Amino acid sequence: MDKVLIILNVLLTVIILALAVNWLWLRWQAKRLGGKLTQKQFEEGKRKAQIIDLRTKDAFKNKHILGARSLPFSMIKYQYSEIRSDLPVYLYSDSLMINIRVAKFLNKKGYHKVYWLEDAFAKWEGQTKTSKY
């Protein structure tokens, strides 16, 4: 019985360490890319930027930031060329990890003005819209 508890403790410790390392890695990537925006900054700059909603099409139809266009995370590597590289790109989704992964991907493809909403879309307080399609 003691061996089982020791194994479970070791396993739990490894899982917690892995989660902590993942969290630190995301924070480091975010800081290195430097594209994090508060809601206020996002709102102030969105008129001069391309706003990309990385959530699913259904989530986009249900509710999205006014002026955004849907480009789901699963399709970004196939459709990124539809995004203009000469204008700032504002990303948002429900996950910081997705935002950072897409920002990093676009940066490698030559997009150097890529920013993302610091908080998840669920916390967005600005104007929203629902789609009919």
N, CA, C and O of each residue as an XYZ file, in Angstrom:
532
protein
N       0.819     -1.200      0.000
C       0.000      0.000      0.000
C       0.860      1.260      0.000
O       0.533      2.243     -0.665
N       1.965      1.225      0.753
C       2.853      2.381      0.819
C       3.487      2.683     -0.538
O       3.690      3.845     -0.887
N       3.796      1.639     -1.297
C       4.401      1.835     -2.609
C       3.437      2.545     -3.547
O       3.847      3.389     -4.344
N       2.170      2.208     -3.455
C       1.141      2.840     -4.296
C       1.045      4.329     -3.967
O       0.961      5.162     -4.870
N       1.058      4.660     -2.688
C       0.989      6.067     -2.284
C       2.221      6.839     -2.732
O       2.111      7.989     -3.158
N       3.378      6.225     -2.641
C       4.612      6.874     -3.091
C       4.554      7.131     -4.595
O       4.916      8.212     -5.059
N       4.102      6.142     -5.345
C       3.980      6.292     -6.804
C       2.980      7.384     -7.146
O       3.230      8.201     -8.032
N       1.845      7.407     -6.447
C       0.848      8.450     -6.695
C       1.391      9.838     -6.361
O       1.134     10.794     -7.092
N       2.134      9.957     -5.272
C       2.743     11.242     -4.907
C       3.750     11.702     -5.944
O       3.777     12.877     -6.312
N       4.571     10.786     -6.413
C       5.556     11.121     -7.443
C       4.840     11.551     -8.722
O       5.212     12.547     -9.342
N       3.824     10.805     -9.108
C       3.062     11.132    -10.314
C       2.414     12.506    -10.197
O       2.473     13.307    -11.130
N       1.802     12.775     -9.063
C       1.161     14.077     -8.839
C       2.188     15.206     -8.883
O       1.921     16.266     -9.449
N       3.356     14.985     -8.289
C       4.416     15.986     -8.310
C       4.886     16.260     -9.732
O       5.094     17.415    -10.105
N       5.053     15.209    -10.528
C       5.476     15.369    -11.920
C       4.437     16.150    -12.713
O       4.791     17.026    -13.503
N       3.165     15.844    -12.512
C       2.091     16.554    -13.223
C       2.082     18.034    -12.837
O       1.969     18.899    -13.706
N       2.198     18.325    -11.560
C       2.209     19.718    -11.102
C       3.420     20.463    -11.657
O       3.302     21.614    -12.077
N       4.567     19.819    -11.661
C       5.767     20.449    -12.231
C       5.603     20.700    -13.730
O       6.009     21.749    -14.230
N       5.018     19.755    -14.441
C       4.800     19.924    -15.879
C       3.865     21.099    -16.155
O       4.105     21.889    -17.068
N       2.806     21.210    -15.368
C       1.885     22.340    -15.533
C       2.576     23.665    -15.224
O       2.360     24.656    -15.923
N       3.398     23.686    -14.190
C       4.117     24.908    -13.833
C       5.104     25.306    -14.930
O       5.209     26.483    -15.278
N       5.822     24.329    -15.472
C       6.770     24.609    -16.560
C       6.026     25.122    -17.785
O       6.482     26.062    -18.436
N       4.888     24.516    -18.107
C       4.084     24.972    -19.242
C       3.618     26.407    -19.029
O       3.677     27.215    -19.956
N       3.160     26.733    -17.837
C       2.703     28.083    -17.528
C       3.850     29.082    -17.676
O       3.679     30.146    -18.270
N       5.024     28.734    -17.131
C       6.188     29.616    -17.242
C       6.623     29.785    -18.700
O       6.993     30.882    -19.119
N       6.577     28.701    -19.464
C       6.936     28.757    -20.883
C       6.009     29.704    -21.638
O       6.474     30.513    -22.442
N       4.707     29.613    -21.389
C       3.755     30.514    -22.045
C       4.032     31.963    -21.679
O       4.018     32.835    -22.548
N       4.280     32.225    -20.429
C       4.575     33.600    -19.997
C       5.847     34.118    -20.658
O       5.900     35.272    -21.083
N       6.860     33.281    -20.746
C       8.111     33.688    -21.376
C       7.892     33.954    -22.858
O       8.395     34.948    -23.380
N       7.154     33.092    -23.548
C       6.858     33.297    -24.965
C       6.082     34.599    -25.173
O       6.367     35.361    -26.097
N       5.112     34.841    -24.316
C       4.311     36.065    -24.425
C       5.182     37.296    -24.247
O       5.042     38.272    -24.984
N       6.070     37.254    -23.284
C       6.946     38.398    -23.039
C       7.912     38.606    -24.206
O       8.184     39.742    -24.595
N       8.425     37.513    -24.760
C       9.363     37.598    -25.880
C       8.695     38.174    -27.127
O       9.292     38.975    -27.847
N       7.460     37.762    -27.372
C       6.743     38.280    -28.542
C       6.259     39.708    -28.306
O       6.192     40.504    -29.243
N       5.926     40.031    -27.074
C       5.584     41.395    -26.696
C       4.292     41.941    -27.260
O       4.138     43.159    -27.349
N       3.369     41.102    -27.640
C       2.165     41.597    -28.286
C       0.915     41.613    -27.449
O      -0.187     41.688    -27.994
N       1.048     41.545    -26.151
C      -0.108     41.495    -25.263
C      -0.753     42.879    -25.162
O      -0.064     43.877    -24.951
N      -2.088     42.931    -25.315
C      -2.824     44.186    -25.204
C      -3.920     44.071    -24.158
O      -4.593     43.045    -24.061
N      -4.095     45.129    -23.379
C      -5.237     45.188    -22.464
C      -6.486     45.459    -23.290
O      -6.392     45.782    -24.474
N      -7.644     45.331    -22.674
C      -8.886     45.629    -23.391
C      -8.902     47.070    -23.895
O      -9.358     47.340    -25.006
N      -8.411     47.980    -23.085
C      -8.393     49.391    -23.474
C      -7.484     49.596    -24.692
O      -7.873     50.270    -25.646
N      -6.281     49.020    -24.663
C      -5.359     49.147    -25.797
C      -5.945     48.495    -27.050
O      -5.826     49.036    -28.149
N      -6.573     47.344    -26.881
C      -7.189     46.632    -27.995
C      -8.277     47.505    -28.620
O      -8.339     47.658    -29.840
N      -9.123     48.066    -27.781
C     -10.230     48.916    -28.242
C      -9.706     50.161    -28.957
O     -10.251     50.552    -29.989
N      -8.661     50.784    -28.425
C      -8.111     52.006    -29.017
C      -7.476     51.767    -30.383
O      -7.555     52.632    -31.255
N      -6.851     50.611    -30.585
C      -6.141     50.361    -31.830
C      -6.870     49.530    -32.859
O      -6.364     49.343    -33.966
N      -8.044     49.027    -32.527
C      -8.696     48.070    -33.419
C      -9.170     48.665    -34.742
O      -9.337     47.928    -35.714
N      -9.388     49.954    -34.804
C      -9.845     50.560    -36.068
C      -8.753     50.548    -37.142
O      -9.061     50.588    -38.333
N      -7.506     50.494    -36.740
C      -6.388     50.501    -37.683
C      -5.787     49.108    -37.854
O      -4.728     48.958    -38.464
N      -6.458     48.095    -37.317
C      -5.906     46.738    -37.338
C      -6.909     45.758    -37.937
O      -8.088     46.061    -38.116
N      -6.396     44.588    -38.233
C      -7.232     43.470    -38.666
C      -7.520     42.642    -37.422
O      -6.594     42.150    -36.777
N      -8.779     42.485    -37.084
C      -9.149     41.745    -35.884
C      -9.512     40.327    -36.300
O     -10.420     40.116    -37.104
N      -8.794     39.362    -35.744
C      -8.982     37.964    -36.106
C      -9.483     37.187    -34.889
O      -8.841     37.158    -33.839
N     -10.639     36.563    -35.057
C     -11.229     35.698    -34.033
C     -10.754     34.279    -34.308
O     -11.080     33.710    -35.350
N      -9.999     33.706    -33.399
C      -9.415     32.382    -33.577
C     -10.299     31.257    -33.045
O      -9.911     30.089    -33.090
N     -11.473     31.599    -32.547
C     -12.376     30.584    -32.016
C     -13.088     29.851    -33.158
O     -12.897     30.190    -34.326
N     -13.888     28.874    -32.833
C     -14.620     28.117    -33.852
C     -15.648     29.008    -34.543
O     -16.029     30.060    -34.029
N     -16.086     28.565    -35.714
C     -17.107     29.325    -36.457
C     -18.384     29.483    -35.637
O     -19.001     30.548    -35.654
N     -18.785     28.435    -34.922
C     -19.999     28.509    -34.110
C     -19.872     29.539    -32.995
O     -20.805     30.299    -32.737
N     -18.725     29.563    -32.340
C     -18.500     30.562    -31.284
C     -18.529     31.969    -31.878
O     -19.064     32.895    -31.267
N     -17.952     32.126    -33.071
C     -17.948     33.422    -33.749
C     -19.375     33.859    -34.068
O     -19.744     35.012    -33.841
N     -20.180     32.928    -34.597
C     -21.575     33.256    -34.929
C     -22.358     33.657    -33.690
O     -23.199     34.554    -33.741
N     -22.082     32.999    -32.593
C     -22.805     33.282    -31.360
C     -22.528     34.695    -30.866
O     -23.453     35.408    -30.478
N     -21.245     35.112    -30.876
C     -20.883     36.448    -30.394
C     -19.418     36.699    -30.717
O     -18.570     35.835    -30.493
N     -19.123     37.878    -31.240
C     -17.735     38.241    -31.534
C     -17.536     39.749    -31.406
O     -18.500     40.513    -31.346
N     -16.283     40.161    -31.365
C     -15.952     41.578    -31.276
C     -16.346     42.258    -32.583
O     -16.066     41.758    -33.672
N     -16.988     43.389    -32.452
C     -17.420     44.154    -33.617
C     -16.227     44.457    -34.516
O     -15.226     45.009    -34.059
N     -16.332     44.098    -35.792
C     -15.267     44.342    -36.755
C     -14.331     43.164    -36.952
O     -13.439     43.216    -37.799
N     -14.523     42.105    -36.181
C     -13.641     40.930    -36.280
C     -14.066     40.035    -37.437
O     -15.213     40.058    -37.884
N     -13.107     39.250    -37.903
C     -13.433     38.222    -38.882
C     -12.975     36.877    -38.338
O     -12.003     36.785    -37.587
N     -13.685     35.858    -38.727
C     -13.420     34.524    -38.215
C     -12.327     33.833    -39.025
O     -12.412     33.724    -40.248
N     -11.308     33.373    -38.323
C     -10.256     32.555    -38.914
C      -9.846     31.561    -37.818
O      -8.894     31.798    -37.075
N     -10.579     30.451    -37.734
C     -10.351     29.508    -36.634
C      -8.907     29.023    -36.558
O      -8.223     28.886    -37.572
N      -8.468     28.770    -35.341
C      -7.120     28.290    -35.076
C      -6.776     27.084    -35.945
O      -5.653     26.969    -36.435
N      -7.733     26.194    -36.135
C      -7.482     24.979    -36.911
C      -7.204     25.266    -38.385
O      -6.672     24.405    -39.086
N      -7.550     26.450    -38.865
C      -7.377     26.795    -40.277
C      -6.265     27.813    -40.521
O      -5.983     28.146    -41.672
N      -5.641     28.304    -39.482
C      -4.696     29.410    -39.619
C      -3.538     29.091    -40.553
O      -3.125     29.958    -41.323
N      -3.003     27.882    -40.511
C      -1.846     27.582    -41.358
C      -2.228     27.451    -42.830
O      -1.356     27.489    -43.698
N      -3.507     27.297    -43.117
C      -3.962     27.208    -44.501
C      -4.441     28.557    -45.044
O      -4.420     28.784    -46.254
N      -4.866     29.440    -44.159
C      -5.474     30.693    -44.610
C      -4.758     31.953    -44.121
O      -5.278     33.057    -44.283
N      -3.588     31.804    -43.532
C      -2.906     32.984    -42.997
C      -2.588     34.009    -44.081
O      -2.484     35.200    -43.787
N      -2.433     33.567    -45.334
C      -2.091     34.499    -46.412
C      -3.233     35.471    -46.723
O      -3.033     36.452    -47.439
N      -4.419     35.206    -46.192
C      -5.548     36.130    -46.360
C      -5.410     37.361    -45.455
O      -6.144     38.337    -45.610
N      -4.481     37.305    -44.529
C      -4.242     38.411    -43.605
C      -3.160     39.307    -44.199
O      -2.104     38.823    -44.608
N      -3.416     40.589    -44.246
C      -2.422     41.531    -44.781
C      -1.260     41.683    -43.811
O      -1.462     41.859    -42.609
N      -0.055     41.615    -44.333
C       1.125     41.720    -43.473
C       1.541     43.165    -43.211
O       2.374     43.419    -42.341
N       0.966     44.121    -43.960
C       1.337     45.526    -43.777
C       0.497     46.241    -42.717
O       0.781     47.388    -42.372
N      -0.526     45.574    -42.205
C      -1.372     46.153    -41.159
C      -1.209     45.366    -39.865
O      -0.899     44.175    -39.896
N      -1.415     46.027    -38.726
C      -1.364     45.291    -37.461
C      -2.437     44.203    -37.416
O      -3.524     44.371    -37.970
N      -2.130     43.104    -36.763
C      -3.062     41.991    -36.608
C      -3.394     41.870    -35.127
O      -2.500     41.726    -34.293
N      -4.685     41.928    -34.805
C      -5.154     41.777    -33.431
C      -5.851     40.430    -33.325
O      -6.839     40.183    -34.018
N      -5.352     39.575    -32.479
C      -5.892     38.230    -32.300
C      -6.657     38.132    -30.988
O      -6.344     38.814    -30.013
N      -7.661     37.271    -30.989
C      -8.280     36.911    -29.718
C      -8.912     35.536    -29.824
O      -9.302     35.086    -30.901
N      -9.002     34.885    -28.681
C      -9.634     33.572    -28.560
C      -9.995     33.385    -27.095
O     -10.038     34.349    -26.331
N     -10.252     32.149    -26.711
C     -10.534     31.855    -25.310
C      -9.318     31.294    -24.600
O      -9.408     30.873    -23.447
N      -8.172     31.283    -25.285
C      -6.982     30.645    -24.723
C      -5.727     31.470    -25.008
O      -5.456     31.831    -26.154
N      -4.980     31.759    -23.968
C      -3.708     32.464    -24.136
C      -2.752     31.631    -24.976
O      -2.009     32.172    -25.794
N      -2.767     30.323    -24.779
C      -1.880     29.438    -25.518
C      -2.136     29.532    -27.023
O      -1.192     29.585    -27.811
N      -3.383     29.553    -27.415
C      -3.716     29.667    -28.840
C      -3.251     31.016    -29.379
O      -2.653     31.081    -30.453
N      -3.516     32.079    -28.650
C      -3.079     33.409    -29.085
C      -1.573     33.452    -29.317
O      -1.110     33.958    -30.340
N      -0.818     32.924    -28.373
C       0.641     32.953    -28.476
C       1.131     32.066    -29.619
O       2.040     32.448    -30.357
N       0.536     30.890    -29.767
C       0.950     29.988    -30.852
C       0.714     30.629    -32.215
O       1.565     30.533    -33.099
N      -0.436     31.282    -32.393
C      -0.729     31.927    -33.671
C       0.169     33.147    -33.870
O       0.655     33.377    -34.978
N       0.394     33.923    -32.828
C       1.288     35.088    -32.939
C       2.687     34.642    -33.339
O       3.315     35.264    -34.195
N       3.170     33.587    -32.736
C       4.498     33.055    -33.053
C       4.541     32.547    -34.497
O       5.509     32.797    -35.215
N       3.501     31.839    -34.918
C       3.414     31.332    -36.285
C       3.421     32.486    -37.295
O       4.174     32.459    -38.268
N       2.583     33.493    -37.059
C       2.513     34.630    -37.979
C       3.834     35.397    -38.002
O       4.268     35.861    -39.056
N       4.463     35.527    -36.854
C       5.758     36.202    -36.781
C       6.781     35.500    -37.660
O       7.557     36.158    -38.353
N       6.791     34.185    -37.640
C       7.712     33.414    -38.485
C       7.397     33.584    -39.967
O       8.279     33.443    -40.814
N       6.131     33.889    -40.280
C       5.710     34.065    -41.670
C       5.875     35.505    -42.154
O       5.475     35.827    -43.273
N       6.457     36.371    -41.329
C       6.737     37.733    -41.761
C       5.774     38.794    -41.264
O       5.848     39.943    -41.701
N       4.887     38.442    -40.375
C       3.960     39.410    -39.777
C       4.612     39.906    -38.488
O       4.797     39.142    -37.541
N       4.959     41.196    -38.464
C       5.709     41.696    -37.320
C       4.901     42.608    -36.411
O       5.406     43.063    -35.385
N       3.667     42.877    -36.769
C       2.796     43.681    -35.907
C       1.622     42.810    -35.471
O       0.481     43.043    -35.869
N       1.914     41.814    -34.657
C       0.895     40.865    -34.197
C       0.689     41.059    -32.702
O       1.639     41.019    -31.920
N      -0.555     41.267    -32.319
C      -0.908     41.518    -30.935
C      -2.096     40.635    -30.563
O      -2.829     40.171    -31.437
N      -2.281     40.407    -29.280
C      -3.423     39.608    -28.839
C      -4.031     40.204    -27.593
O      -3.380     40.905    -26.819
N      -5.313     39.896    -27.426
C      -6.072     40.356    -26.276
C      -5.580     39.615    -25.038
O      -5.585     38.384    -24.992
N      -5.158     40.375    -24.046
C      -4.578     39.809    -22.827
C      -5.553     38.874    -22.112
O      -5.182     37.768    -21.718
N      -6.767     39.307    -21.951
C      -7.783     38.490    -21.284
C      -8.524     37.653    -22.319
O      -8.514     37.971    -23.509
N      -9.141     36.623    -21.876
C      -9.943     35.800    -22.775
C     -11.141     36.602    -23.281
O     -11.548     37.589    -22.668
N     -11.689     36.164    -24.398
C     -12.831     36.861    -24.978
C     -14.004     36.912    -23.998
O     -14.782     37.866    -24.019
N     -14.139     35.914    -23.155
C     -15.246     35.873    -22.197
C     -15.256     37.111    -21.295
O     -16.304     37.484    -20.768
N     -14.106     37.744    -21.118
C     -14.019     38.942    -20.271
C     -14.153     40.245    -21.065
O     -14.072     41.328    -20.486
N     -14.355     40.152    -22.376
C     -14.452     41.336    -23.226
C     -15.658     42.178    -22.830
O     -16.765     41.661    -22.680
N     -15.434     43.469    -22.662
C     -16.493     44.386    -22.248
C     -16.878     45.372    -23.345
O     -17.806     46.161    -23.166
N     -16.175     45.338    -24.480
C     -16.455     46.265    -25.575
C     -17.638     45.802    -26.420
O     -18.381     44.893    -26.050
N     -17.783     46.461    -27.570
C     -18.904     46.154    -28.463
C     -18.759     44.759    -29.061
O     -17.664     44.322    -29.415
N     -19.889     44.080    -29.162
C     -19.928     42.759    -29.768
C     -21.055     42.697    -30.788
O     -21.904     43.585    -30.867
N     -21.037     41.631    -31.556
C     -22.044     41.431    -32.587
C     -22.303     39.935    -32.730
O     -21.437     39.116    -32.424
N     -23.487     39.589    -33.192
C     -23.781     38.190    -33.525
C     -23.946     38.105    -35.037
O     -24.402     39.056    -35.673
N     -23.576     36.968    -35.607
C     -23.668     36.786    -37.059
C     -24.917     36.020    -37.419
O     -25.464     35.267    -36.613
N     -25.363     36.227    -38.654
C     -26.547     35.545    -39.148
C     -26.211     34.348    -40.016
O     -27.080     33.521    -40.290
N     -24.945     34.241    -40.460
C     -24.587     33.138    -41.353
C     -24.128     31.928    -40.607
O     -23.791     30.915    -41.220
